[in-house]
Amino acid sequence: MEKIASISLLFLVYFLGSLALVQMSIRPMRKLISESRGNGKHWQTNYLKIMGFSLILSLATTLLAFYLFPDQSL
């Protein structure tokens, strides 16, 4: 239970930190795109790309931290 809690807390901290760094390097974008027929418009964003990249970075760093610093009490 302690291991799950520490992984969760470490992952959350790494995710928020990497999200801040990724947002500084990849600026959030939101622009209005009109459809080809001219009937409607929709917003095109890159939020999913930013969140996905942050998720991959935080997952990799969390796994690396647990690999490099294994629990010695077990």
Secondary structure, 3 states (H helix, E strand, C coil): CHHHHHHHHHHHHHHHHHHHHHHHHCCCCEEEEECCCCCCEEEEECHHHHHHHHHHHHHHHHHHHHHHCCCCCC
